Amino acid sequence: QVLLVESGGGLVQAGGSLRLTCAAAGRAFSTDTVAWFRQAPRKEREFVSAISQSGGYTYYADSVKGRFTISRDSGKNTVYLQMNNLKPEDTAVYYCASPGGGSGDYYAQTTYEYWGQGTQVTVSS
């Protein structure tokens, strides 16, 4: 069992920055790829970013490439999402996810067994 807790969301003006944190408890996810997804109102949940277990590989959706940076601190069992130059279209609830030992495509929701409760990010224009 893995408990994931996101934090760091909030209200920010367009062009601003936020850093989201995903902390894991119950099982170290240092051996897992960890991903961020987001869901905007009236839209499907979508892939945002993922980081490999070593941190050596990172993946981004085209819509956030060049603005968001994912990183991890395995010693702290934590993954971060640094979001810069935020846009109103980034407004969504952001979720971190862990496969919990399973495997699959990093961008597919079905790969991930454990999900956090989400943190709201609101970007005003």
Helices and strands as residue ranges (DSSP letters): E 3-7, E 10-13, E 18-25, E 34-39, E 46-51, E 58-60, E 68-73, G 74-76, E 78-83, G 88-90, E 92-98, G 109-111, E 114-115, E 119-124
